Amino acid sequence: MNACPEYILFAQHGWADTNEEINQLATKLANDKTMVISPNLGWLKTWLTIEPLIEKVTKKAEEIDEKYPQTPWRIIGHSMGGLIWIEVLNKNPQWWEKIHSFVLIASPVGGADLARIIDPLSIGVGIASDLGTNRRLKADRITKIVPTLVIAGNTDNGSDGTIPVSSTKLSYSHFVCLPNISHSQLKNHPILVDVIQKFWKTSPTPALFEKDFSTVLIERLQFIPGMTDGHSKDFGKAKSYLNFERGISIKLWKNPLNILHIFVVNEQQECLYAGFVGWIHSDGLYQALEDIHQDYYELVIHGLD
């Protein structure tokens, strides 16, 4: 490789993993002018807490920035690896201008539902509290500036077997959903090389899309305190709660443990979004839905919709 690389390619593994497989993916993506950096955070340490992992990746990025200050970065993060980089970049906005692209693969930016189930009160049960955290505000701040591709897998009509598709989506990112590819396969599946290289070749820019009513509604729901993106598998059990124009509706369902689930549905009775809140946030959800209903009613009454 040349003394001064054309690109620095950071590739970060996630929870309960090492850098072996993500490094294989990065090597396939790299050419002889690319320097690959894939820190091994340690399998056991990924079970504890995220802050030391963020510090380790930050320190490595600082070393590379000092050595190659003019070289642009490409960043890839699988699962928690993507969350780590969101935290790194949120704390270091001076690096944003040098990032060619940011690729999040199966990263639960909205919070991992399994982690919220393990640690519903965010009291710090191992890494669960960190994985269950909603980082959308941080990610939106970054991805408005940094060209970003989100890649999700879908093996069961709603998730990659571990992470719900909805928890990976961001307002200002390009999005690709790969059917029949599981969470673990997304570490280095061959199709990822084609998808990522295609994105790189487009001279990527931040994705700014015109938002329709359902998109705005879903985003508002996602920022309700305690809301966690969930799976749509129980959508058929839900009952209608609020109806809007254009056939958009909100349905609710409580599971046997009395956990309140919410679904956004379109005119074709397709589930556009699924989420849930724990017991302590149920009253807050009902109040938020009343606020949404009132806001929508006022828009219609005043002819602003």
N, C-alpha and C positions, 0 to 999 in steps of 0.2 A: 504494500500500500504506500501511496505517496506520503511524504513527511507531513503535508497539510491535507487532510481528507476533504472530499467534496461535501460530505454530510457526516454528522454524528447521528447514529441510530441507537437511541435508548430503547431497550426492550425489558419490561419489568414483569416478573412473575407475580402471582398472587398468593392467596391463603393456602396453607397445607401443601406447599409446593416448593420446588427449588428452581433454579434458572435453566435447567437442562433443556426442557422442551421449548421454552420461549426463545432460548438462544438458538436452537435449531431453526425456528421460524425466521428469526432475524438474519441468520446466516444465508438462508435461501433468498431473502429479500435484498441482501447487500450485494454490492459489486466491489471491485478492487479499489474503488475510491471512497468506500464507506467504512467508517470506524464503528464497530458494534460494541455497545456498552450494555451489559446485562447483569447487574449486581445480584449476587446470591444472598438473599436475606436470611436464609436458614429456615429449614422446615419447622423446627420447634418454635422459633421466635415468632413465626407468623400466627401462632395460636395465642399469643399473650396480649400485646397492645400495639397499636399502629404507630404511635408517636416515634419510638426509636427507629422504626423502619423508614418513616418519612425523613428523619434526620440523616440516616445512612445514604439514602438516595440523593438528598440535597447536597451532602458533602461531596459525593461523587460528581454531581453536576457542576458544583463550584470548581472542582479540580479541572474538569474538562473545559469549562468556560475560560478559566485562567490560561490554560495551555493553548486553546484554539478559539480566541475571542471573536473571530470573523466567520467561523464555520457555522452554517445553519444546522438546526436540529430537526430530526424526525423522532417522534415519540410513540411507542406502542405499549399499552398496558393491558394485561389480561386480568379480568376480575378485580381483586383487590389491588393489583398492580396499577390499574387505571385510577383507582381512588387515591392511591399514594401520590400519583403524579398530579391529580387535581389539587391536593393539599400543597405539594411542592410549588406548583405554579401560582396558586393563590397567594402564597407567602413571598413569591419572587416575580412580580409583574415585569421587572426589568428584563426578563428573559423572553417575554412573549413575542417581541418583534423579531427574534431570531429563529422562531419555530416555523418550519415549513409546513408541518402537519402534525396532528395529534390523533391517534387511533385508539379508541376505547373498545376492547373486545369483551363482551359479556360482563361489563362492569355495572354493579348495582348502584348507580349514582343516586337513585331515589331511596336507597336503603334496602338491604336484603331482607325479604320477608322471613326467612328461616332464622336469621339473627334476631329479628324482633320477637319472634315466638320464644326463642331461648332466653332473651333478656328484655322482656316487655317494658320494664321500667327504666331501662338504660342505667342500671346500677353498676355495670362493669363486670359482667360475667365473661372473663377472658376477652377475646377479640370480638365477641358478639355485639357489644355496644358500639364499637367502631364500625362494624360492617352494617349495622342497622341504621346508621346516621344518614339523614337526607342531605346530600351535598349539591342539590340542584342550583341553589343561588350562587354558590362558588363556581360551579361548572358553567352556568350561563354567563357569568362575568368574564370567564376566560374564553369561552367559545364564541362570544360576540366578536372577538378579535382574532383568535387563533383558528385557522381552518381545521375542522374536526370531523372525523368519520366515526360513527357508532356502528358496531357490528354485533348482532344478537343471533342466538340460535333458537330454534323452535322445534322441539321434539314431541310436544304433547298438546299442541294448539294453545299455547300460552306461556311456555317457558322452555329453557334448554335442559330441563330436568333439575336445575338448581336455582336459576335466577329468572324471575318473570321478565318477559320481553318488555313490559311497560316500564320496569324500573331502570332500564338501560337508556330510554329515550330522553333526548334533550331538545330544547326549543330551537337552538341555533346550530344544529349539527346535521350533516348528511347521515342517512340511515340505511343500513342493509340488514335484512333478516334472512338467515340461511336455514332452510328447512332440514329436519332430520340430522342435525349436527348438535351433539350434546355439549355441555359446559366443558368437560375435560377435553373433548376433541378440539375445542376452539383454541387450545393452546398452540397447536401447530398444524392444523388441518391443511392439506394441500390447496384447497380452494381459497384460503386466506391470502396466499401469495398473489393470486390473480386479482382478488377484490382490492387488496391494498395497493398493488402496483397500478391498477386502473385509476384509483383515486389519486395517486401521486401524479400520474400523467396528465390529469385534468388541470394542472396548475391550480390547486384547490384554493377556494376562498370561503370565508364564513357563509353559512347557509342562512339566508334571511327569507322566510316564507310568510306569505299573507295568511293570517290565522283565521279560521272559520269559527263559528260559535262553539262547536263541540270541542275544538282545541283549547279555546279560552276557558271553557267550563272545566275541562280536565285539569288544566294548569292551576286553576283556582282550588280545585279539590286537593291536588297534590301538596299544596302548601297549608292545608288545614292541620293544626297541631295534632300530632299522633298518627297522621295518615301514612300508611305503608302501601306501596304498590303490591298488588296481589295477583293471583291466578284467576282466570275466568271460568274454571271448571265447574263452579257452583252457580254460575249465572242463571241456569234454568230454574233454580229454586227461589229466586228473588221475586219480590212483589213491587209493582209500580208505586213510586212515592211522589215524584214530580214530573210533570210533562211540560215540554216547551214546544215552540213552533218548529217546523221542519222535521217533525217526527223524533226529535231528540228527547230522551227521558232519562230519569234517574230511578234505579231500582235498589231496594235494600233487602238484606237477608241476614238473620242471626244464626250462627252455627250452634251445635249442641252445647258449646262452652259459653254461649251468649256473646260471642265476638261479633261485632257489627260489620258487615261487608257491604260495600257500595259498588254499583255498576252503572256505567254510562252506556246507553243503548241508542242505536240509530233507528231510522224508519224501517229498515229491513230486519229489525230485531237482532242485529249483530252487536256483540259486546265490543265497545270501543275502549273501555277502561275498566279495570277492577282494582279495588283497594280495600283496606280494612283499618279499623282503629281498635285499640284495646278498651277495656272497661272504663278506665279513668278518662278516656277521651270521647265516650259515646255521647254524652250530653253536649259537648262542644261541637260534635259533628252535626247533631240535630239543629243546634243554633246556627251553625254555618249554613246549613241547607235552607233554613228559614230566611237568612240574610240574602242568600242567592236568589231565592224565590221573590223576595221583596224587591231586590234590585232589578230583576228581570221584569217584574210587573210594572215598575215605574218606567222602565225604558219603553215598554209597549204602550202604556197609557199616554206617555208624552210623545209618542211617535218617533222615538229615536232608534228603534231596532231595525 
